[in-house]
């Protein structure tokens, strides 16, 4: 679903994030992961990213899945679909919540897509062609 809307010319979650946060596109996944990771696990997440551990692969996969979405509805659909088919399992990801927070991801998307909508609404109206 995410790829089908990419051709509409709307900015994606990735583009909006990189624009708003001044983030190079190649750092997008890691930056979103750190911004949306549960706070108590941030030191571990930073260490795991440095070590290129596979423990964070599911989180990075989710962020890559959400990257091309172009609306809050599409983002929410993809997030809920992922949550349904990939629930957090095990002690570390489930009970201890050493993973990205779905609520934080959704709050970030709301912020970015709301800013996109506000900038579209406040765009100057071209003068009419009538005399």
C-alpha positions, 0 to 999 in steps of 0.5 A, a space after each residue: 500500500 505504501 508504494 502505491 501512493 508514492 507517485 502522487 507527489 506528496 511528501 513521504 514520512 521519510 522526506 518530512 522527517 528529514 526536512 523537519 529534523 535536518 536529517 541526512 536520508 541515510 541516517 533516517 532509520 537510526 534517527 527515528 529509532 532513537 527518537 521513538 525508542 522507549 526511554 529506559 532502553 535508549 543507552 542499550 539501543 545506542 550501544 546496539 546500533 554501534 555494534 550493528 546488532 541484529 536485535 534492532 532489525 525488527 524495529 528498523 524493518 518497521 521504520 523502513 515500512 513506514 518511510 514511504 507513507 504519505 498520509 497519517 491514515 496510511 501510516 496508521 494502517 501500516 503501523 497497525 498491520 505490522 503490530 497485528 502480524 509482528 507483536 512484540 515477543 519475548 522478555 526483552 521486546 515484550 515485557 521489558 519493552 526494549 523496542 520502538 514505541 508505537 505511540 511515539 511513532 504515531 505521535 511523530 507521524 501526527 506532528 509531521 503530517 499535521 505540519 505538512 497539512 498546515 503548510 499546504 493550508 497557509 500557502 499563498 493563493 494566486 491572484 485571480 486572472 480577472 481585472 
